[in-house]
């Protein structure tokens, strides 16, 4: 019996919005690996322990992956709002010195890219 697993069809594809893939490629290798593991879990329909719902987006359809490396904080924001695809909306190095909140300009960019993902879907 064919289950779909043999050919990898059980993984949701990942689509990259804006400069997210190019930005991720500029991150240190350990950060890319951590984010890649969390996105792979999302492709399998799971939530990695490093991924948490991003505040301000109502529920758990927009998630933020948190990765740390050499004292720096890195983030990747993706959505599972769509049934059969993962959209990576934004990746960035967090440089804020004002606590853990995501800066409003970054939230605005994520909202814009979420709208782009909705149009693409």
N, CA, C and O atoms as CSV, one atom per row, in Angstrom:
chain,resi,resn,atom,element,x,y,z
A,1,UNK,N,N,0.844,-1.196,0.000
A,1,UNK,CA,C,0.000,0.000,0.000
A,1,UNK,C,C,0.879,1.245,0.000
A,1,UNK,O,O,1.821,1.339,0.787
A,2,UNK,N,N,0.581,2.192,-0.870
A,2,UNK,CA,C,1.336,3.439,-0.966
A,2,UNK,C,C,0.766,4.439,0.031
A,2,UNK,O,O,-0.428,4.738,0.007
A,3,UNK,N,N,1.622,4.954,0.904
A,3,UNK,CA,C,1.166,5.895,1.934
A,3,UNK,C,C,1.475,7.342,1.582
A,3,UNK,O,O,0.997,8.259,2.250
A,4,UNK,N,N,2.268,7.554,0.542
A,4,UNK,CA,C,2.656,8.918,0.189
A,4,UNK,C,C,3.954,9.330,0.843
A,4,UNK,O,O,4.563,10.324,0.445
A,5,UNK,N,N,4.384,8.585,1.835
A,5,UNK,CA,C,5.598,8.950,2.563
A,5,UNK,C,C,6.841,8.638,1.737
A,5,UNK,O,O,7.821,9.381,1.792
A,6,UNK,N,N,6.811,7.558,0.980
A,6,UNK,CA,C,7.995,7.145,0.234
A,6,UNK,C,C,8.515,8.241,-0.697
A,6,UNK,O,O,9.725,8.401,-0.853
A,7,UNK,N,N,7.627,8.974,-1.298
A,7,UNK,CA,C,8.028,10.001,-2.250
A,7,UNK,C,C,8.135,11.384,-1.604
A,7,UNK,O,O,8.413,12.361,-2.299
A,8,UNK,N,N,7.925,11.486,-0.313
A,8,UNK,CA,C,8.043,12.769,0.360
A,8,UNK,C,C,6.836,13.673,0.185
A,8,UNK,O,O,6.887,14.842,0.568
A,9,UNK,N,N,5.747,13.160,-0.386
A,9,UNK,CA,C,4.588,14.006,-0.639
A,9,UNK,C,C,3.878,14.408,0.662
A,9,UNK,O,O,2.973,15.243,0.642
A,10,UNK,N,N,4.278,13.830,1.761
A,10,UNK,CA,C,3.672,14.157,3.046
A,10,UNK,C,C,4.199,15.471,3.607
A,10,UNK,O,O,3.664,15.976,4.594
A,11,UNK,N,N,5.246,16.037,2.989
A,11,UNK,CA,C,5.782,17.318,3.444
A,11,UNK,C,C,5.098,18.467,2.711
A,11,UNK,O,O,4.966,18.452,1.487
A,12,UNK,N,N,4.664,19.462,3.484
A,12,UNK,CA,C,4.123,20.656,2.857
A,12,UNK,C,C,5.278,21.425,2.223
A,12,UNK,O,O,6.351,21.517,2.819
A,13,UNK,N,N,5.081,21.975,1.035
A,13,UNK,CA,C,6.146,22.786,0.444
A,13,UNK,C,C,6.314,24.100,1.216
A,13,UNK,O,O,5.393,24.572,1.882
A,14,UNK,N,N,7.509,24.669,1.106
A,14,UNK,CA,C,7.809,25.965,1.726
A,14,UNK,C,C,7.921,26.995,0.616
A,14,UNK,O,O,8.625,26.783,-0.372
A,15,UNK,N,N,7.232,28.101,0.781
A,15,UNK,CA,C,7.354,29.225,-0.147
A,15,UNK,C,C,7.927,30.401,0.626
A,15,UNK,O,O,7.567,30.647,1.777
A,16,UNK,N,N,8.817,31.115,-0.027
A,16,UNK,CA,C,9.552,32.216,0.601
A,16,UNK,C,C,9.024,33.537,0.062
A,16,UNK,O,O,8.966,33.740,-1.151
A,17,UNK,N,N,8.640,34.432,0.958
A,17,UNK,CA,C,8.087,35.728,0.567
A,17,UNK,C,C,9.174,36.800,0.711
A,17,UNK,O,O,9.951,36.800,1.666
A,18,UNK,N,N,9.203,37.699,-0.252
A,18,UNK,CA,C,10.162,38.809,-0.205
A,18,UNK,C,C,11.603,38.316,-0.223
A,18,UNK,O,O,11.966,37.447,-1.015
A,19,UNK,N,N,12.409,38.881,0.654
A,19,UNK,CA,C,13.843,38.553,0.708
A,19,UNK,C,C,14.141,37.488,1.753
A,19,UNK,O,O,15.298,37.297,2.126
A,20,UNK,N,N,13.110,36.788,2.233
A,20,UNK,CA,C,13.307,35.887,3.369
A,20,UNK,C,C,14.349,34.794,3.100
A,20,UNK,O,O,15.177,34.522,3.970
A,21,UNK,N,N,14.331,34.171,1.937
A,21,UNK,CA,C,15.307,33.107,1.663
A,21,UNK,C,C,16.714,33.674,1.546
A,21,UNK,O,O,17.659,33.118,2.106
A,22,UNK,N,N,16.857,34.772,0.826
A,22,UNK,CA,C,18.183,35.404,0.689
A,22,UNK,C,C,18.714,35.832,2.062
A,22,UNK,O,O,19.896,35.665,2.361
A,23,UNK,N,N,17.823,36.384,2.888
A,23,UNK,CA,C,18.244,36.814,4.218
A,23,UNK,C,C,18.684,35.616,5.059
A,23,UNK,O,O,19.704,35.678,5.746
A,24,UNK,N,N,17.917,34.529,5.002
A,24,UNK,CA,C,18.278,33.336,5.771
A,24,UNK,C,C,19.648,32.812,5.350
A,24,UNK,O,O,20.442,32.401,6.195
A,25,UNK,N,N,19.921,32.826,4.070
A,25,UNK,CA,C,21.210,32.328,3.567
A,25,UNK,C,C,22.392,33.132,4.083
A,25,UNK,O,O,23.526,32.653,4.051
A,26,UNK,N,N,22.141,34.354,4.561
A,26,UNK,CA,C,23.221,35.186,5.097
A,26,UNK,C,C,23.493,34.911,6.584
A,26,UNK,O,O,24.463,35.427,7.139
A,27,UNK,N,N,22.651,34.111,7.223
A,27,UNK,CA,C,22.796,33.811,8.653
A,27,UNK,C,C,23.937,32.822,8.870
A,27,UNK,O,O,24.309,32.095,7.948
A,28,UNK,N,N,24.499,32.787,10.086
A,28,UNK,CA,C,25.514,31.776,10.408
A,28,UNK,C,C,24.936,30.364,10.251
A,28,UNK,O,O,23.745,30.146,10.471
A,29,UNK,N,N,25.776,29.426,9.875
A,29,UNK,CA,C,25.332,28.055,9.604
A,29,UNK,C,C,24.534,27.436,10.758
A,29,UNK,O,O,23.492,26.832,10.501
A,30,UNK,N,N,24.976,27.558,12.023
A,30,UNK,CA,C,24.179,26.949,13.111
A,30,UNK,C,C,22.763,27.518,13.200
A,30,UNK,O,O,21.830,26.797,13.553
A,31,UNK,N,N,22.597,28.791,12.888
A,31,UNK,CA,C,21.269,29.418,12.910
A,31,UNK,C,C,20.431,28.871,11.758
A,31,UNK,O,O,19.256,28.553,11.942
A,32,UNK,N,N,21.031,28.759,10.573
A,32,UNK,CA,C,20.309,28.202,9.421
A,32,UNK,C,C,19.839,26.782,9.718
A,32,UNK,O,O,18.725,26.404,9.354
A,33,UNK,N,N,20.683,26.001,10.377
A,33,UNK,CA,C,20.319,24.617,10.719
A,33,UNK,C,C,19.140,24.602,11.696
A,33,UNK,O,O,18.184,23.849,11.509
A,34,UNK,N,N,19.214,25.440,12.741
A,34,UNK,CA,C,18.125,25.490,13.732
A,34,UNK,C,C,16.796,25.888,13.077
A,34,UNK,O,O,15.762,25.269,13.330
A,35,UNK,N,N,16.833,26.914,12.246
A,35,UNK,CA,C,15.618,27.373,11.579
A,35,UNK,C,C,15.128,26.309,10.600
A,35,UNK,O,O,13.925,26.076,10.482
A,36,UNK,N,N,16.048,25.674,9.908
A,36,UNK,CA,C,15.680,24.604,8.981
A,36,UNK,C,C,14.985,23.446,9.673
A,36,UNK,O,O,14.017,22.896,9.146
A,37,UNK,N,N,15.471,23.069,10.853
A,37,UNK,CA,C,14.832,21.984,11.616
A,37,UNK,C,C,13.405,22.365,11.998
A,37,UNK,O,O,12.489,21.549,11.891
A,38,UNK,N,N,13.221,23.602,12.441
A,38,UNK,CA,C,11.887,24.048,12.855
A,38,UNK,C,C,10.937,24.116,11.653
A,38,UNK,O,O,9.760,23.777,11.771
A,39,UNK,N,N,11.448,24.552,10.504
A,39,UNK,CA,C,10.599,24.596,9.308
A,39,UNK,C,C,10.256,23.189,8.824
A,39,UNK,O,O,9.153,22.950,8.334
A,40,UNK,N,N,11.196,22.263,8.960
A,40,UNK,CA,C,10.918,20.876,8.588
A,40,UNK,C,C,9.793,20.312,9.448
A,40,UNK,O,O,8.909,19.615,8.949
A,41,UNK,N,N,9.830,20.617,10.746
A,41,UNK,CA,C,8.739,20.173,11.629
A,41,UNK,C,C,7.412,20.744,11.147
A,41,UNK,O,O,6.401,20.042,11.138
A,42,UNK,N,N,7.408,22.020,10.743
A,42,UNK,CA,C,6.178,22.637,10.230
A,42,UNK,C,C,5.709,21.934,8.961
A,42,UNK,O,O,4.508,21.750,8.763
A,43,UNK,N,N,6.649,21.539,8.099
A,43,UNK,CA,C,6.285,20.823,6.879
A,43,UNK,C,C,5.601,19.498,7.206
A,43,UNK,O,O,4.741,19.032,6.459
A,44,UNK,N,N,5.992,18.899,8.326
A,44,UNK,CA,C,5.398,17.638,8.765
A,44,UNK,C,C,4.079,17.845,9.510
A,44,UNK,O,O,3.427,16.876,9.901
A,45,UNK,N,N,3.685,19.107,9.707
A,45,UNK,CA,C,2.462,19.406,10.442
A,45,UNK,C,C,2.674,19.506,11.938
A,45,UNK,O,O,1.708,19.495,12.701
A,46,UNK,N,N,3.912,19.602,12.368
A,46,UNK,CA,C,4.256,19.695,13.788
A,46,UNK,C,C,4.731,21.110,14.112
A,46,UNK,O,O,4.948,21.928,13.218
A,47,UNK,N,N,4.886,21.378,15.402
A,47,UNK,CA,C,5.439,22.656,15.845
A,47,UNK,C,C,6.699,22.383,16.643
A,47,UNK,O,O,6.654,21.711,17.674
A,48,UNK,N,N,7.816,22.898,16.173
A,48,UNK,CA,C,9.101,22.740,16.851
A,48,UNK,C,C,9.073,23.513,18.173
A,48,UNK,O,O,8.411,24.547,18.267
A,49,UNK,N,N,9.784,23.023,19.194
A,49,UNK,CA,C,9.834,23.760,20.464
A,49,UNK,C,C,10.378,25.190,20.328
A,49,UNK,O,O,10.092,26.041,21.170
A,50,UNK,N,N,11.152,25.456,19.284
A,50,UNK,CA,C,11.700,26.805,19.075
A,50,UNK,C,C,10.683,27.757,18.445
A,50,UNK,O,O,10.959,28.950,18.320
A,51,UNK,N,N,9.509,27.252,18.043
A,51,UNK,CA,C,8.501,28.078,17.377
A,51,UNK,C,C,7.367,28.412,18.338
A,51,UNK,O,O,6.809,27.535,18.998
A,52,UNK,N,N,7.046,29.682,18.400
A,52,UNK,CA,C,5.967,30.165,19.263
A,52,UNK,C,C,5.054,31.079,18.456
A,52,UNK,O,O,5.513,31.739,17.525
A,53,UNK,N,N,3.761,31.127,18.800
A,53,UNK,CA,C,2.865,32.064,18.104
A,53,UNK,C,C,3.374,33.499,18.256
A,53,UNK,O,O,3.790,33.911,19.339
A,54,UNK,N,N,3.334,34.241,17.165
A,54,UNK,CA,C,3.761,35.635,17.179
A,54,UNK,C,C,2.603,36.495,17.651
A,54,UNK,O,O,1.512,36.445,17.081
A,55,UNK,N,N,2.836,37.279,18.684
A,55,UNK,CA,C,1.783,38.120,19.245
A,55,UNK,C,C,1.293,39.138,18.213
A,55,UNK,O,O,2.066,39.673,17.418
A,56,UNK,N,N,-0.011,39.383,18.256
A,56,UNK,CA,C,-0.586,40.384,17.377
A,56,UNK,C,C,-1.186,39.812,16.101
A,56,UNK,O,O,-1.673,40.562,15.254
A,57,UNK,N,N,-1.155,38.486,15.956
A,57,UNK,CA,C,-1.684,37.878,14.744
A,57,UNK,C,C,-2.852,36.943,15.028
A,57,UNK,O,O,-3.250,36.171,14.156
A,58,UNK,N,N,-3.402,37.000,16.222
A,58,UNK,CA,C,-4.600,36.255,16.557
A,58,UNK,C,C,-4.478,34.755,16.421
A,58,UNK,O,O,-4.793,34.201,15.368
A,59,UNK,N,N,-4.034,34.100,17.452
A,59,UNK,CA,C,-3.955,32.645,17.427
A,59,UNK,C,C,-2.570,32.139,17.070
A,59,UNK,O,O,-1.565,32.824,17.257
A,60,UNK,N,N,-2.548,30.919,16.548
A,60,UNK,CA,C,-1.269,30.248,16.298
A,60,UNK,C,C,-1.030,29.991,14.821
A,60,UNK,O,O,-0.373,29.011,14.467
A,61,UNK,N,N,-1.554,30.860,13.939
A,61,UNK,CA,C,-1.336,30.624,12.514
A,61,UNK,C,C,-0.077,31.327,11.999
A,61,UNK,O,O,0.419,30.988,10.924
A,62,UNK,N,N,0.446,32.300,12.750
A,62,UNK,CA,C,1.714,32.954,12.417
A,62,UNK,C,C,2.661,32.668,13.571
A,62,UNK,O,O,2.397,33.028,14.718
A,63,UNK,N,N,3.770,32.013,13.243
A,63,UNK,CA,C,4.707,31.578,14.276
A,63,UNK,C,C,6.078,32.196,14.073
A,63,UNK,O,O,6.467,32.560,12.963
A,64,UNK,N,N,6.797,32.301,15.182
A,64,UNK,CA,C,8.139,32.863,15.171
A,64,UNK,C,C,9.102,31.812,15.702
A,64,UNK,O,O,8.928,31.290,16.804
A,65,UNK,N,N,10.117,31.510,14.905
A,65,UNK,CA,C,11.187,30.615,15.333
A,65,UNK,C,C,12.258,31.477,15.969
A,65,UNK,O,O,12.690,32.475,15.394
A,66,UNK,N,N,12.682,31.086,17.157
A,66,UNK,CA,C,13.704,31.828,17.890
A,66,UNK,C,C,14.982,31.001,17.887
A,66,UNK,O,O,14.984,29.846,18.314
A,67,UNK,N,N,16.069,31.597,17.403
A,67,UNK,CA,C,17.364,30.927,17.396
A,67,UNK,C,C,18.398,31.868,17.997
A,67,UNK,O,O,18.370,33.073,17.746
A,68,UNK,N,N,19.307,31.318,18.785
A,68,UNK,CA,C,20.376,32.111,19.389
A,68,UNK,C,C,21.717,31.548,18.935
A,68,UNK,O,O,21.868,30.341,18.746
A,69,UNK,N,N,22.686,32.445,18.762
A,69,UNK,CA,C,24.029,32.030,18.364
A,69,UNK,C,C,25.010,33.114,18.779
A,69,UNK,O,O,24.877,34.273,18.387
A,70,UNK,N,N,25.994,32.724,19.573
A,70,UNK,CA,C,27.048,33.631,20.039
A,70,UNK,C,C,26.485,34.926,20.614
A,70,UNK,O,O,26.982,36.015,20.328
A,71,UNK,N,N,25.450,34.793,21.422
A,71,UNK,CA,C,24.877,35.944,22.105
A,71,UNK,C,C,23.939,36.784,21.262
A,71,UNK,O,O,23.429,37.799,21.736
A,72,UNK,N,N,23.703,36.387,20.032
A,72,UNK,CA,C,22.798,37.131,19.154
A,72,UNK,C,C,21.477,36.374,19.008
A,72,UNK,O,O,21.420,35.152,19.152
A,73,UNK,N,N,20.414,37.136,18.718
A,73,UNK,CA,C,19.084,36.549,18.552
A,73,UNK,C,C,18.682,36.639,17.081
A,73,UNK,O,O,18.825,37.685,16.448
A,74,UNK,N,N,18.185,35.545,16.559
A,74,UNK,CA,C,17.759,35.444,15.167
A,74,UNK,C,C,16.308,34.967,15.146
A,74,UNK,O,O,15.889,34.199,16.012
A,75,UNK,N,N,15.545,35.426,14.155
A,75,UNK,CA,C,14.132,35.081,14.081
A,75,UNK,C,C,13.748,34.702,12.653
A,75,UNK,O,O,14.299,35.216,11.679
A,76,UNK,N,N,12.793,33.792,12.562
A,76,UNK,CA,C,12.154,33.471,11.286
A,76,UNK,C,C,10.654,33.408,11.562
A,76,UNK,O,O,10.218,32.738,12.498
A,77,UNK,N,N,9.882,34.094,10.761
A,77,UNK,CA,C,8.436,34.145,10.942
A,77,UNK,C,C,7.779,33.442,9.755
A,77,UNK,O,O,8.077,33.732,8.596
A,78,UNK,N,N,6.881,32.514,10.073
A,78,UNK,CA,C,6.197,31.774,9.014
A,78,UNK,C,C,4.732,31.609,9.375
A,78,UNK,O,O,4.324,31.823,10.517
A,79,UNK,N,N,3.948,31.222,8.372
A,79,UNK,CA,C,2.529,30.991,8.628
A,79,UNK,C,C,2.118,29.594,8.189
A,79,UNK,O,O,2.580,29.065,7.178
A,80,UNK,N,N,1.230,29.019,8.992
A,80,UNK,CA,C,0.612,27.729,8.680
A,80,UNK,C,C,-0.883,27.942,8.428
A,80,UNK,O,O,-1.683,27.015,8.546
A,81,UNK,N,N,-1.236,29.160,8.084
A,81,UNK,CA,C,-2.633,29.531,7.868
A,81,UNK,C,C,-3.255,28.761,6.702
A,81,UNK,O,O,-4.470,28.572,6.659
A,82,UNK,N,N,-2.429,28.322,5.766
A,82,UNK,CA,C,-2.926,27.660,4.563
A,82,UNK,C,C,-2.729,26.153,4.696
A,82,UNK,O,O,-1.701,25.693,5.193
A,83,UNK,N,N,-3.704,25.405,4.256
A,83,UNK,CA,C,-3.759,23.970,4.497
A,83,UNK,C,C,-2.561,23.198,3.965
A,83,UNK,O,O,-2.067,22.293,4.637
A,84,UNK,N,N,-2.085,23.538,2.773
A,84,UNK,CA,C,-1.107,22.679,2.120
A,84,UNK,C,C,0.223,23.339,1.780
A,84,UNK,O,O,0.949,22.836,0.922
A,85,UNK,N,N,0.562,24.454,2.429
A,85,UNK,CA,C,1.830,25.127,2.153
A,85,UNK,C,C,2.258,25.946,3.370
A,85,UNK,O,O,1.425,26.474,4.106
A,86,UNK,N,N,3.573,26.039,3.565
A,86,UNK,CA,C,4.160,26.886,4.608
A,86,UNK,C,C,4.738,28.114,3.906
A,86,UNK,O,O,5.495,27.975,2.945
A,87,UNK,N,N,4.395,29.293,4.366
A,87,UNK,CA,C,4.983,30.524,3.831
A,87,UNK,C,C,5.927,31.108,4.870
A,87,UNK,O,O,5.526,31.359,6.006
A,88,UNK,N,N,7.179,31.323,4.487
A,88,UNK,CA,C,8.129,32.024,5.347
A,88,UNK,C,C,8.002,33.499,4.993
A,88,UNK,O,O,8.250,33.906,3.858
A,89,UNK,N,N,7.612,34.286,5.981
A,89,UNK,CA,C,7.279,35.686,5.739
A,89,UNK,C,C,8.463,36.625,5.934
A,89,UNK,O,O,8.612,37.605,5.204
A,90,UNK,N,N,9.304,36.322,6.920
A,90,UNK,CA,C,10.407,37.240,7.221
A,90,UNK,C,C,11.432,36.514,8.087
A,90,UNK,O,O,11.071,35.723,8.958
A,91,UNK,N,N,12.695,36.785,7.846
A,91,UNK,CA,C,13.764,36.315,8.731
A,91,UNK,C,C,14.666,37.507,9.018
A,91,UNK,O,O,14.918,38.335,8.143
A,92,UNK,N,N,15.147,37.584,10.253
A,92,UNK,CA,C,15.941,38.750,10.629
A,92,UNK,C,C,16.748,38.473,11.885
A,92,UNK,O,O,16.450,37.566,12.662
A,93,UNK,N,N,17.780,39.288,12.054
A,93,UNK,CA,C,18.523,39.264,13.310
A,93,UNK,C,C,17.896,40.304,14.207
A,93,UNK,O,O,17.750,41.463,13.818
A,94,UNK,N,N,17.526,39.896,15.406
A,94,UNK,CA,C,16.893,40.818,16.343
A,94,UNK,C,C,17.969,41.653,16.994
A,94,UNK,O,O,18.881,41.126,17.631
A,95,UNK,N,N,17.859,42.961,16.831
A,95,UNK,CA,C,18.883,43.855,17.356
A,95,UNK,C,C,18.332,44.821,18.397
A,95,UNK,O,O,19.055,45.685,18.893
A,96,UNK,N,N,17.055,44.674,18.726
A,96,UNK,CA,C,16.420,45.590,19.669
A,96,UNK,C,C,17.054,45.474,21.049
A,96,UNK,O,O,17.373,44.380,21.517
A,97,UNK,N,N,17.226,46.604,21.674
A,97,UNK,CA,C,17.706,46.623,23.055
A,97,UNK,C,C,16.558,46.887,24.011
A,97,UNK,O,O,16.773,47.066,25.210
A,98,UNK,N,N,15.338,46.913,23.485
A,98,UNK,CA,C,14.162,47.239,24.300
A,98,UNK,C,C,13.351,45.987,24.608
A,98,UNK,O,O,12.152,45.945,24.329
A,99,UNK,N,N,13.979,44.980,25.172
A,99,UNK,CA,C,13.257,43.785,25.573
A,99,UNK,C,C,13.029,42.820,24.429
A,99,UNK,O,O,13.732,42.844,23.419
A,100,UNK,N,N,12.018,41.959,24.611
A,100,UNK,CA,C,11.799,40.887,23.651
A,100,UNK,C,C,10.766,41.222,22.583
A,100,UNK,O,O,10.563,40.431,21.661
A,101,UNK,N,N,10.110,42.370,22.683
A,101,UNK,CA,C,9.064,42.724,21.727
A,101,UNK,C,C,9.643,42.904,20.325
A,101,UNK,O,O,10.740,43.437,20.156
A,102,UNK,N,N,8.891,42.452,19.331
A,102,UNK,CA,C,9.279,42.660,17.940
A,102,UNK,C,C,8.945,44.097,17.571
A,102,UNK,O,O,7.836,44.557,17.839
A,103,UNK,N,N,9.891,44.820,16.958
A,103,UNK,CA,C,9.649,46.233,16.628
A,103,UNK,C,C,8.438,46.418,15.710
A,103,UNK,O,O,8.185,45.582,14.843
A,104,UNK,N,N,7.688,47.514,15.898
A,104,UNK,CA,C,6.485,47.759,15.089
A,104,UNK,C,C,6.750,47.753,13.582
A,104,UNK,O,O,5.901,47.284,12.823
A,105,UNK,N,N,7.895,48.257,13.124
A,105,UNK,CA,C,8.184,48.274,11.686
A,105,UNK,C,C,8.329,46.852,11.146
A,105,UNK,O,O,7.981,46.582,9.996
A,106,UNK,N,N,8.847,45.943,11.980
A,106,UNK,CA,C,8.982,44.541,11.573
A,106,UNK,C,C,7.600,43.890,11.524
A,106,UNK,O,O,7.306,43.129,10.602
A,107,UNK,N,N,6.751,44.186,12.510
A,107,UNK,CA,C,5.378,43.665,12.514
A,107,UNK,C,C,4.639,44.139,11.265
A,107,UNK,O,O,3.916,43.361,10.643
A,108,UNK,N,N,4.815,45.408,10.893
A,108,UNK,CA,C,4.165,45.939,9.688
A,108,UNK,C,C,4.634,45.196,8.437
A,108,UNK,O,O,3.827,44.874,7.565
A,109,UNK,N,N,5.943,44.924,8.349
A,109,UNK,CA,C,6.481,44.191,7.203
A,109,UNK,C,C,5.906,42.776,7.155
A,109,UNK,O,O,5.557,42.282,6.083
A,110,UNK,N,N,5.808,42.129,8.311
A,110,UNK,CA,C,5.259,40.781,8.369
A,110,UNK,C,C,3.793,40.792,7.916
A,110,UNK,O,O,3.371,39.903,7.177
A,111,UNK,N,N,3.022,41.783,8.351
A,111,UNK,CA,C,1.620,41.888,7.928
A,111,UNK,C,C,1.519,42.074,6.415
A,111,UNK,O,O,0.652,41.485,5.770
A,112,UNK,N,N,2.403,42.894,5.856
A,112,UNK,CA,C,2.411,43.115,4.407
A,112,UNK,C,C,2.739,41.815,3.675
A,112,UNK,O,O,2.110,41.488,2.668
A,113,UNK,N,N,3.718,41.082,4.180
A,113,UNK,CA,C,4.113,39.832,3.528
A,113,UNK,C,C,3.060,38.733,3.718
A,113,UNK,O,O,2.913,37.862,2.859
A,114,UNK,N,N,2.336,38.769,4.824
A,114,UNK,CA,C,1.239,37.822,5.013
A,114,UNK,C,C,0.156,38.078,3.963
A,114,UNK,O,O,-0.421,37.142,3.410
A,115,UNK,N,N,-0.106,39.342,3.702
A,115,UNK,CA,C,-1.075,39.690,2.643
A,115,UNK,C,C,-0.560,39.212,1.283
A,115,UNK,O,O,-1.339,38.733,0.460
A,116,UNK,N,N,0.745,39.340,1.044
A,116,UNK,CA,C,1.334,38.832,-0.208
A,116,UNK,C,C,1.145,37.317,-0.307
A,116,UNK,O,O,0.826,36.800,-1.378
A,117,UNK,N,N,1.342,36.607,0.807
A,117,UNK,CA,C,1.169,35.149,0.821
A,117,UNK,C,C,-0.285,34.783,0.528
A,117,UNK,O,O,-0.552,33.830,-0.205
A,118,UNK,N,N,-1.216,35.533,1.097
A,118,UNK,CA,C,-2.641,35.270,0.859
A,118,UNK,C,C,-2.978,35.434,-0.623
A,118,UNK,O,O,-3.735,34.644,-1.187
A,119,UNK,N,N,-2.404,36.474,-1.252
A,119,UNK,CA,C,-2.639,36.677,-2.678
A,119,UNK,C,C,-2.014,35.544,-3.494
A,119,UNK,O,O,-2.604,35.080,-4.470
A,120,UNK,N,N,-0.827,35.105,-3.097
A,120,UNK,CA,C,-0.143,34.017,-3.805
A,120,UNK,C,C,-0.912,32.709,-3.682
A,120,UNK,O,O,-1.027,31.947,-4.642
A,121,UNK,N,N,-1.430,32.464,-2.496
A,121,UNK,CA,C,-2.154,31.209,-2.258
A,121,UNK,C,C,-3.420,31.152,-3.064
A,121,UNK,O,O,-4.155,30.167,-2.989
